[in-house]
């Protein structure tokens, strides 16, 4: 996260974040103001909405359902998109999975 004032003083950090393909949240008085999205080949291929949704989901900033809405895709299609990118739609630890399966069965 970068504050508005940080942009001037930490522009190098901001650039390195983008070069690493990471999103940067810019805040004003600790309130999110905007998101810096790195300009990548994926951005060109997927479009801004899908790329932003994928990155936010991958960074665990939003839920899968919210990411699909941002991408303007049906949930099943968004799951396919992230699956092709090697991103898992469900991230259960073995203990969590066992616990949930015990509840069901």
C-alpha positions in Angstrom: 0.0 0.0 0.0 1.1 3.5 -0.8 -0.2 6.7 0.6 -0.6 9.7 -1.7 2.4 11.3 -0.1 4.4 8.1 -0.6 4.1 8.4 -4.3 6.6 11.2 -4.4 9.0 9.9 -1.9 8.8 6.2 -2.8 8.3 6.3 -6.5 11.1 3.7 -6.9 9.2 1.3 -4.7 6.0 2.0 -6.6 7.8 1.2 -9.9 9.4 -2.0 -8.6 5.9 -3.1 -7.4 4.6 -2.7 -10.9 7.6 -4.3 -12.5 7.0 -7.3 -10.3 3.5 -7.6 -11.7 1.9 -6.7 -8.3 -1.1 -4.4 -7.7 -0.5 -1.3 -5.6 -3.3 0.2 -3.5 -3.0 3.9 -3.1 -4.6 5.4 0.0 -5.5 8.8 1.2 -5.7 9.1 5.0 -5.6 5.3 5.2 -8.7 5.0 3.0 -8.2 3.1 -0.3 -8.4 5.7 -3.2 -7.3 3.8 -6.3 -5.5 0.7 -7.5 -2.3 0.8 -9.6 -2.5 -2.0 -12.1 0.8 -3.1 -13.8 0.8 -2.8 -17.6 1.5 -6.4 -18.6 0.9 -8.7 -21.6 -1.8 -10.4 -19.5 -3.5 -7.0 -19.1 -3.5 -6.6 -22.8 -4.8 -10.1 -23.5 -7.4 -10.2 -20.7 -8.6 -6.6 -20.5 -8.5 -4.5 -17.4 -11.6 -5.9 -15.7 -10.6 -9.5 -15.9 -6.9 -8.8 -15.0 -7.9 -6.7 -12.1 -10.3 -9.3 -10.8 -7.7 -12.1 -11.2 -5.0 -10.1 -9.4 -7.3 -9.1 -6.5 -8.5 -12.7 -6.1 -5.0 -14.1 -6.3 -3.9 -11.7 -3.6 -6.9 -12.8 -1.5 -8.3 -9.2 -1.4 -11.7 -10.3 -2.7 -13.9 -13.4 -2.9 -14.2 -15.6 -6.0 -17.8 -14.4 -6.5 -16.8 -10.7 -6.3 -13.9 -11.3 -8.7 -16.3 -12.9 -11.2 -18.6 -9.8 -10.9 -15.7 -7.4 -11.4 -14.6 -9.4 -14.5 -18.2 -9.3 -15.7 -18.1 -13.1 -16.2 -20.3 -15.9 -15.0 -18.7 -17.6 -12.0 -18.1 -20.9 -13.9 -16.3 -19.0 -16.7 -14.2 -17.1 -14.2 -13.2 -20.3 -12.5 -12.1 -21.6 -15.9 -10.0 -18.5 -16.5 -8.2 -18.7 -13.2 -7.8 -22.5 -13.6 -6.0 -21.9 -17.0 -3.7 -19.5 -15.1 -2.9 -22.2 -12.5 -4.8 -20.3 -9.7 -7.0 -22.6 -7.6 -10.6 -21.6 -7.0 -10.7 -23.5 -3.7 -7.9 -23.2 -1.2 -8.6 -25.6 1.7 -5.9 -26.8 4.0 -6.2 -30.6 4.6 -7.5 -30.0 8.1 -10.2 -27.6 6.9 -11.3 -30.0 4.2 -11.5 -32.9 6.7 -13.5 -30.8 9.1 -16.0 -29.7 6.4 -16.3 -33.3 5.1 -16.9 -34.5 8.7 -19.7 -32.0 9.0 -21.3 -33.1 5.7 -21.0 -36.8 6.3 
